[in-house]
Amino acid sequence: MTRRDFFRNTALSTAGAYFPFAPSWQTWIPPFYIFSKHLQFLNYTDMADAAAETGFDGIELTVRPGGHVEPEAVTERLPAAIHAIRSTGLKSDMMVTAIKGLDEPLTRSVLETASTQGVRHYRLGYLRFSDDQDIFQSLKFYNSQMKELAAFNADLDLTGSYQNHSGTMVGAEIWDLYHLLEGIPSENLGCQYDIRHATVEGGTSWTRGLQLIRSKITSIVLKDFVWEKKNGEWRVKNVPLGSGMVDFKKYFDLLKSYQIQVPFTIHYEYDLFGAEHGHRDIAASQYPMIFDALRKDLQYARDLWQDG
C-alpha cells in the first residue's frame, strides 16, 4: 500500500465523502461552516455544541498558533477536536493553518495527521512581498513553492487554499492569485475566495476578479464591511452580513451562474465582545448575544441563497 492509499483509506473510514453535493445544481445548497476562531472561548465539546445549536453544518477548525489546536500538539489534540465535532453530527473536514510551505518544521506532521482524521481542506497562512524584490519574481518563486506543497497535498488527498486578503500581502489583488496558482490543479491547491476583501480592493471591478479566479475557487468566505471616516482617516469597518457594502445578491447570482459548488465559511469580524478576535476570556453573560449574532448572519446567508 502506498502512502497516498494509506491516508485516503484512513480518511474514508473516519469521514465519509468529501463535500457531498446534491445531484442537481438547481437544488444544491452550500454547506455553511463557522470559522472556529470565533468560538475559541469554548472547549472542543462546547464549541461543537454551540455550532450545532446555532444551525451550522460544520466547523472550520483553527489548527495554528493560538488556535483551538496548536500545531505542536496536533497528533494528540486534533483527533480530540475532530471527535467532539463529529459527535454533534457536524462536518469536520476543514481547518485553517499557518502553513506557507513544505519546508516548514511542522507542515508534514499537521497535514499527515489532518489527512488521517478525515480533513480534506485546509487554508494556508499568508505570504508577503519584499520591498527589495520584484513582484513578478516573488510570485514566480512562491508559485514553485506552492507546486511542491500541492504535490504533497495530492499524496494525502488534501486540498489547500490561499485566501485573498486586502492589504499589501500576496493575494490582496486577485491577479496575485492567478500567478501564484498558475499550473496547479485546483483539487490540490486553490483559492479560498473572500468577497469582503475582494470588494475592499476591487471596488466595483470585483466581478472581473471573480471571473478570473473562478476555476481555482475551493471554498468561500462570507463577511461584510463599510468604509468609515475616523480621526480624519478612512478605514474599513466590519459589519453583519447584509448591512454593508458587499453586493451579496449579485455575488450569489454569479456563483450560481458559474456553478461553483464549494463549502461556505462565515466569519464574524465585527464587535462581538472579543470573539471576533478569537479571545478566550469572554464572560458567560455575553454568550447569548454572540450566539444570536451567529444565527442571524447564518440565516441571512441561507435565505438569500435559497430565495435569491
N, C-alpha and C positions, 0 to 999 in steps of 0.2 A: 504494500500500500504506500503510495506517495504521500508526502507531507500535505499536499493540497487535498487529496482524498480524505486524509485523516481529519483535517479541520472541517471539511464540508460535511462528512458523515456525523461528526460530533455536533456540529451546529444544527443539522437537521433533526437530530434526536432530541435536542433541547428547545428548539424554537419553532419548528414548523415552517411554512412557506414564507418567503420574503416578500413583504408588501403585496398581499393578495388583492388583486383588482377585480372589480365587477366585470362580467363578460362583455357588457355593452358600455361604450363610452358615455352614452346619454344618461345612463343610470349610475355612473360611477360617482362616489362621494369620497373626497380625500380623507385619510386618517389624520386626525388632529392630535398632535403631541404637545406637551408642555416642556419648556426648557427648565430642567431641574434646578438651575441657578436660582430661580425664584422660590424654591422650596427648601433651600439649604438650612433653614431654621428648624427643619424636621428631620428625624432619623429616617432610615430606609422604610420601615413599616408605615410610619405616619405619613411620609411623603407619598407613598403609593396609595394609601387610603384617601388622602386629600385629592390626589389627581383623579382617582376613580369617582369619588363622590361629586366632584365638580364637573364631571362629564367628559373627560379626555379619553382618547383611545389609546394613548401611550405616553411614555416619558422619554425625553431625550436627555440622557444622564450625563452629568458633568464628571468626566474622568480626566482631571487635570489638576495642577497645583491649586489648592484652595477649594476644590470641588467636593462633590459627595464622595468620590473615590480618589484618593491620592495615588498618582502613578506608581510610587514606590511600594504601595500595598495592594497593587491590582490583583495579584493572584489570589489573595485572601478576601479582599473586600468586594471586588466586582461580582463574584458569584453570589455573595450575600445580598447585594443590592438587586441583582437581577432576580433572585429568588423572591424577594419581597415584592417586586413589581409584578412578577408573573402570578403571584399568589392572589392578586386582586383581579386577574384576568386581563390586565393591560399589556400592550406591546412593549417590549424591552429591547428592540433591535437597533436603537440609535444611541449614539453618545457624542459628546463634544470633548475634544482633546486639545493639547497644546503642541501636538506633533507638527514639525516642519520638514522633517526629512528622515531618511532611513538610517543616517549615521549618528543620530542622537542616541544616548545610552539606553533609554527606556522604550524606544519605539517598538522594537520587536516584541518585548515582553507584553506591552499593553495590547498590541494588535493580535498577537497569538492568543492571549487569554480571552480577549473580546470575541475572537472567532469561535473558540471552543464553547463560549457561553451563548452563542446564537446571535450576537451583534452582527448586523450586516452593513451598517452605515455609520461612518464617523466623520466629524468635522475636524479640519486641521487648525493649527494655530496660524498666526498672521506673519507674512513675510514683509520685510522692509527694504525700501530703496536706500541707497547710499548717495549722498550729495556728491561724492567723489567718483561715481561710476555713471556711465551712460545707461539710460533707462532700458534701451533695447538689449544691450549686452547683459544687463541684470536679468531681464526676462528670459533671455536665452539660457543663462546659467540656471535660473530657477526651473525652467522647463525641463532641462536634463535631470535635475534633482527630483522633479515630480514624476518623470518617467520611471526612475528607479523605484520610487515609492509605489507607483501604480502597478509595477510588475510584482512587487511583494504583495500588494492587495489582491492581485489575481490569484496568487498561490493560496491565499487564505479565504477566498470568496468574499472579499470585503469591497465596499465602495467608499472611497474617501471623497470629501467635498471641501472646496475652498469657498468661504463666504466673501461676497463683495461687501466692503465696508467703507463708508465715507471717510475722508481724511487724506492722508498722504502715504498710506501704506500700499503695498501691492494689492490690487483689486478694488481700489476706490473707483476707478474708471473701468467700465466693463471691457474696454479694449485690452486692458491688462490681462484679463482672464482669457481672452481669445488667444493671446500669445502664450500665456502661462500653460494653458491646457492643450495647445496645438499638438496634434499627433497622438493624443492619449485617448484610449477608449473610455467613454463616459461611464461604463459599468465598472471601471477600475478607479477612476478619479475624475470628478466633475465639479460642478458649481452648486453651492447652497445659495440660492438666489434670494436676496433681501430687498424687497420693494421699497422699504423705507429709505435705506441707504442709496438705492438706485435713484430715487426721486430727489433726494438731497443733492446728489452730484449731477444728475441728468436733467433736472427741471422738467420741461415738457418733452425732452427727447428720450426719456427713459424707455419709451416703446421701441425705439431703434436698438437700444442696448439689449432689450429682452429678445427682440428678433434675432440679433446676432448670436446670443449665447443660448438660445432655447434648446438646442440639441445636446447641450452639456449640462443642463439642469438636472440635479439628482435629488434635491429637496428644496422646500420653500420655507422662508421665514416671514412671518406676518407681524408688523408693528406699524405705528403711525406717528406723525410729528407735525409741528407748526414752527414757523420762524417767529421769534420774538426779539424785541429790542430791549436790552437790559444794560444799564450803565453806559448807554451810548453805543453799544455793540450788538450786532445781530448775531443770534445763536439759535441752534436747534433746541426745541423743547419737545420731549416725548409726551404723547397723549394717548388715551384709549383708542382702540380701533374705531374708525368711522367718524372721529371727531377732529381729524386733522386734514392734512393736505394730500395724502395718498388717495388716488382715484381707484378705490378697490373695485368698483363696478366695472370700469374699463379693464382693469388688471385681470379680474376673474374671467371676463369675456375673452380676453386674449389667451389666457391659459387654456380655456376650453377649446378655442379655435385651433390652438397648437396641439391639442390633445396631450398635454403634459400631465402624466399620472405619477405623481411622487408624493411622499408624505409632507404634511404641513406642520411646522412648529410655530407656536405663538410665543412671542417674547413680551415681557411686561417691564418696560424701562421707565415708565412714569412713576410718580411718587407713590410708593406702596410701603411706607414705614421702614424702608431699608431692604425689603425683599427684592426690589428692582436691582440692587447691587449685590445680591447674594449674601446679605448679612445673616448671621446666625443668632444674634441676641435680640430677637423680636419678642415683645411682650405678648402673652397669650390673648390678652384683651384685644389685640389688633388682628388676630386670625380671622374672625368673621368678615371684616371689611376686605381683607386680602382675598379671601376665597370668593367673596361676592364679585370683586373685580375680575377674577379669573373666569368666573361663569359668564359674565357679561360680554367680555371680548370673544370668548369661545362661541357663545350663542350668536353674536353678530356675524362672525365669520361663517358659521354653519348656515344661518338663514340666508345670507347674501349668496352663498354658493348655490344653494338649492332653489332659491326663488329668483335669483338674478338672471 
